[in-house]
Amino acid sequence: LFVYGFAEFIDAATAAIEAAGGDTSTAKIENFG
């Protein structure tokens, strides 16, 4: 899973992944801001 975006998007995407039962520790998360 790859998540790229600004801080607000990262926060929202992380919350959505966790709400769906996903594991953010294995996600590649990169913040542009």
JOHUBEL-V835895 format. One record per residue. PHI is phi in radians with two decimals (none if undefined). Layout:
phi->{PHI	PHI}
//
This chain:
phi->{none	-2.08	-2.26	-2.18	2.87	-1.39	-0.91	-1.11	-1.19	-1.03	-1.06	-1.17	-1.16	-1.08	-1.09	-1.16	-1.09	-1.14	-1.12	-1.48	1.53	-1.40	-2.00	-1.29	-1.21	-1.74	-1.45	-1.60	-2.02	-2.28	-1.75	-1.41	-1.76}
//
